[in-house]
Amino acid sequence: MARVKGALNTRKHHKKVLKLAKGFRGSESKQYRVANQAVMRSMQNAYIGRKRRKRDFRRLWITRISAACKMNGMNYSTFMNGLKKTGIEMNRKMLSEIAISDAKAFAQLCESAKNALK
C-alpha cells in the first residue's frame, strides 16, 4: 500500500483555525500557531460570555424592577414577596418590561403586593 501523508488534513485544520481567526489583529490572523492560541482563548471567552449574559440580564431586570418599586413606595424584596403571596407568577423579564412600558399596570401590581402583605 502507498504511504498516506497527513498534509491534506493538516492544511484543512490550519485553514479552519485561520478562518475562525479572521478579523484578529496582526499575526493572530496570519500565523497558525499564534492564531490557534488566540482562537482557543476566544472560544473560552465566548463560552464564559454565554453564561455571564444570563447573569447580566437578570441583574438588569432586577435593577429595573427595584427602581419601579421605589417609585411606588416599596422595595424589591417586599414587592417580590407580596407577588408570591398573591399568587402572581411572573418572571423578572416580564416584570421589568411592564415597569418600563406600562407604569399604571406596574402600580397595580405594587398595590396588589402591598395588600397581600397586610
N, C-alpha and C positions, 0 to 999 in steps of 0.2 A: 504493500500500500504506500501511497505517496504521503510524505510528511505534511502535516497541516500546520501552517503558521498562524499566529494569533493577531496578525496585523489588522485584519478586517474588523474583528471585534474591538480591538484597542482603539482604532480610529473611530468606530461607531460610538464608543463610550466617551472618547475625548470630545467629539462633536456635540454629544448630548450635554455634557457639562458646560462646554463653551456657549452653547445656545442658552442654557439657564443663566449664564453669567453675562448675557448681553445687557449692555447699559451700565455695567460696573465701570469704575474709573481705572484708568491706567492698565497695568499688567493684569489686573484681576479679570479683565475680559479678553485678554490676548493669550496668556501663557497658561497651559493646562494645570500645572502644579499649583500655582497661585490661585487660579480660578476655582479649582476643586476645593481648596480651603475656604475661599470666600462663599462658594455655593453651599457648602456644608454648614457654615456659620449662619448664612441667611435662611436656610431651611430650619435650623434650630430656632432662630428668632421668629420665623413665621409660625412655627408650632406654638411657641410661648405666647405669641401675639393673639392667636386664636383663643387661647384660654383667658388671656388678660382682657380681651374685648368684652367678654361676658361680665367680668367683674366691673369694668369701667362703666358699662351701660347701666348695670344695677345701681352703682353709686350715683350716677347721673339722675336716674329715675327717683331714687330716694331723696336726693337733694331738691329736686323739683317739687316732690310731694311735701317735703318738710317746709319749703318756702310758702307753698299754697296754704298749708295748715296754719302757719304763723299768721298769715293774713286773715284767717278765720278764727283766730284766738285759741289755737291748741298747738300742741307739739306733735311730732311724728309718731312717737311711740304710743301715746294715748289715742291718737287717731286710728292707728292700725289695730290696737286692742279693741276699740269701740266697733270698728268694722267687723272684726272677728266675732264679737258678741252679738251683733245684729244679724250675722249670717251672710253678710255680703262678701262673696268670694271673688275678688277681682285682683288680677296681678298688678304689680307695680308699674309695668309698662303702660297699661291702660289707664291706671290712676294718674300717671304723670301726663298722659295725653289729654285726659279730661281736665286736669289742672291748668294746662296751657290753653286749650281751645275753648272750654266751656266753664267759666268761673262760677256761674249760677248752679250748675249741676254739682260741681265740687263743693260748693257751700251747703247744698242739701245733704251731700254725703257726710260733711262735717257735723251737721245738725243731727243726723241720724246716729252718728258715732257718739256725740255728746249725750243724746237721750239714752243710749244703751248703757252708758257708764253711770247714770243716775240711779 
